[in-house]
Amino acid sequence: MQKKTIFVTGATSGVGLKITEFLVVQGHTVYATGRNVVALKALERLGAHVIQADLQNIEEIDAVCAQLPSIDVAILSAGVGRFAIAPELSDEAIAEMVALNISVPIYVTKRIVQPMMLRKQGHIIIMGSQAGKVATPKASVYAATKHAMVGFTNGLRMELAPYHIKVTAIHPGPIDTPFLDKASDDTGYRQSLGRYLLSPEEVALAVMKTIERPVREVNLPRFMGWTSKLYALAPAAIEYVGKSFFHKK
């Protein structure tokens, strides 16, 4: 793979952390941002250029983007989820999901894509979710944020095509990371998903492949790409089957 300069958000946990580690090991020049100082120091020792920031603060987004050199690829992996029925979610939890899952990737994209447009080359990879295609119980608000990103990536792809900039959406199913533990108080959630849980390595490797060969979108596991197509044809049936994976309080 040709060595590139790559920017990663959400680099201090889960899939973002694994992506950053893989990229550095492969010899790419990596600029990584996240909130966890300990994780950032470990990535710095590995060879990444690290920038500590809370991207929910627009001024910190500006500060991060101002420190970036010419970027070939941007991987926007920062995100948060809280799994509960909508009436039980706090206003703070809703605001955080909307900010990190929608506003932050749009704000960051706006800033980093402008130099790419001038050069007429670049690649934006946005971490979506299967929840953005098929909503599930206890994830209505989370699904709403990911639905928004489906619309954003689809529109952005057309907007940037004249500038030869690629846009890829990664839509994984549930991943076996600390994200799940923070997202749900239901201890049976992880067990109910069982063998359907993806590993962070699987998702990170899929992202790595798109860097070498950009595609429109990646669905993980692959059969979930068919699930969303079936949902469009028979939504009631898919919703009935999907309920079995979730526990009611």
N, C-alpha and C positions, 0 to 999 in steps of 0.2 A: 504494500500500500504506500502511495506517495505520502510523505510526511507533510502534515498540515498544522496550522495554528488554529486551535479549537477552544471555544469558550463554553464552560459548563456551569449552569446554575443548579442549586440543590445538590452540590457536590459533596456534602458532608454526611450523607445518610443514604441508606438503601441503594436503589438503582443508580442514582447520580454518583454516589461514592464509587461503586463498582465500575461504572463507565470511566470515571476519571482515572482510576488505578490502571485499567486496561490500556487507556490511551497513552498514559505516561510510559508504561512498560513497552509499548510498541514504538516509542520514540517520537511521538507527536509533541509539539509545544502546546501545553495546556494551561489555560487560565481558569481557575476554579474559584467559585464563590459559594458561601454558605454562612450559617450563623455559628456553627460549632467550632470554637477556637481550637480545641484539642484535635479534632479531626483534620482541620486545616493544617496544623503544624505537622501532622503525620504525612499529609499529602505533599507538603513542602519538602519534607525530608526525602520523599520518593522522587521529587523532581518537578512538581507542579508549581506554577506561579499562583499564589493564593491571595484572595482579597476577602476579608471578613466584612459582611454586610447583612443588614436586614432589608430585603428588597421590598418590604411593605412600605418603606419610607422612600418617597420619590426622589428625595435629595441624595439618598444613598445609591439609588439606581444611577443617577447622573454621575456620581463619584466613581462608581465601578466602571461604567462605560467610558469615562474619560481616561481611565488607566489602561484600556485595552489597545493593543496594536491592531494592525490589519488582520481581521479574522476571516478564515476560510469557512469554518463551520461553527454554528452556535447550537448547543444542545440545551434546551430549556426544560429542565427536569424538576425544578422546585414545585412543590405542591403540598396540599394538606387535605385530610378528609376527617369527617366526624360522622359516624354511622348511628343515626337515631331517626325516629320519625320526625317530620318537620316541626310539629307543635312542641316537641320536647327539646329542640335545639335552642341553646342560648343565642341571643343576638350577637354576642361576641364570636361564637363559633361560626355562625352564618357569615358574618363580616370577614372573618379570616379566610374562609374558603373562597368567597367571592374575590377577595384581594389577591391571594396567592395563586389561585387556579385560573383566574381570568385577567384581572388588571395587570398583575406583574408580568406575565409573558407578553401581553400586548405592549406595555410600556417599554420593556426591554427590546422587543422586536423592532419597535419604531426607531429606537436609537441605533441599534447595531446594523440594521439593514441599510441605512442611508449610505454608508461608505461602500457597501456591497453594490448598491445601485450605480454608484459612480464608476466602479471597476467592472460592472456587468458580469459579476460572478459571485458565487457564494451558495451556502446551503443552510437552511434553517430546519432543525429537527425539534419537534414539539412533542412532549410526553402527554398523550391523551389518556384514554381509558375506555374499556369496553362499556363502562357505565355511561359514556357519552353517546353510545348507540342504543343500548338497552338498559333502561332504568330498572332498579330493583327496590324491594322494600327496605326501609331504613337508610336509603341513600338518595332520597329525592333531591335534596339540595346539592349534594355532591354531584349527582348525575346532571343537574341543571348546569353546574359550572363546566362540566366536561362536554355537555351538549354545546355550550357556547364555544368551546375551543374547536369542535368539529366545524362549526360555521366559520370560525376565524381562519383556520388553516385552509379550508376549501376556497374561501374568498381570497386569502393572501396568495395562495398558489397562482391564481389567475392574474392577480395584480402584479406579481413579480416575474411572471413568465417572460415579458418583453425584455427584462434585464438579465435573463439567463440565470436567475437565482432559483434553486430548487427548494421545495418545501415538502417535508416528510412528517406525517403524523404517526406516532407509535401508539397503538391501542392495546395495552396488555390487559389481561384479566387480573384477578387478585394475585398479589406477589407476596411471598413469604419474607417480609421485612418488618422492622419495628413500626412501620406505617400502620399495619393491621392492629397492633396492640394499642397504639394511640387513638386509632379511629373508633374502636368499639369496646364497650364495657362487657359485651357478651362473650364469655369465655368459650362458648360453643361454636362461635363463628368460624374460627380457624379449623376446628374439627369437622364442621359440616362441609367445608370446601375440599378437605382431604387431598386426593391426588390431583385436583384441579389447580392447586396452588403452583404458581411459577416460582422459580428461583431467581434471585437478582442477576445471577450469572447468565441465565437464559435471555433475559431482557437486554442486558448489557451487550451480549454478543450479537443480538439482532440489530441493535443500534449501530454497532461497529460495522456490520455488513452494509448498512445503508449509507455510511460515510463513503465506502468504496464504490457502491452502486446505488445511487439515489433512486428511490421509488416513491410513489404517491403516498402509500400508507402500509403499515405492517400490523397485522392482527395476531395476537398471541393469547393462547395457543391458536394454531391456524384454523381449527374448526369454528372458532368464535367469529371468524369472518362470515361464515355461513349462517351462524346464529342470528346476526343482525339482518341478513337478507331474509331469513325465514320470519323474523319479527315483523318485517314490513308486510309480509303476506298473511301471517296468522298471529297477530299480536296477543290475542287472548290465550292461545295455546302456549306460547312461549312464556308469558307471564305466569301461567299456572305451573309450568315445570320449574321455573326459576324460584318460585316461592319456597320450594322444598329445601333450598340451600340457606334459608335465613330463619332465625329463631324469633319468635315473638316474646316480648317481656311478659 
